C-alpha cells in the first residue's frame, strides 16, 4: 500500500509477526519521545569494537551487511592495531586490572592473527 504525504510517496510495512507498529521511514529521525535504548559506553566496549574492526580488516569476520567474508586489508588492520596500542600507552596507569588485561590479551591476539594472515 502506498500513501502520499506532502507530495512524497512512501510505503507502509505491516509486520505480520505480531507487531502493530510500522517502522520509521528511511531518512527520518526516530521519535524523540521514544528514545532508542543503547548500552552505556564503557572502555571494554570501545576496545572490543576496535578489535572487531581489526579482525574485519584481516578478513576474519563477515561483512555485517552481506554476511560474506570481508577482504583482507593489511594496512587498515595494522592501523587499527596501532590505534589499540596507542590507546594502551595513553591510558597506562589509569585502567583497572581487568581493563589492562583486556587490552594486553587483545593486542596479543591481534598481533598473532596479523602475522598469520600476512604470511
Buried (B, 14 or more C-beta within 10 A) or exposed (E): EEEEEEEEEBEEEEEEEEEEEEEEEEEEEEEEEEEEEEEEEEBBEEBEEBBBBBBBBBBBBEEEEEEEEBEBBEEBBBEBBEEBBEBBEEBEEEBEEEBBEBBEEBBEEBBEBBEEBEE
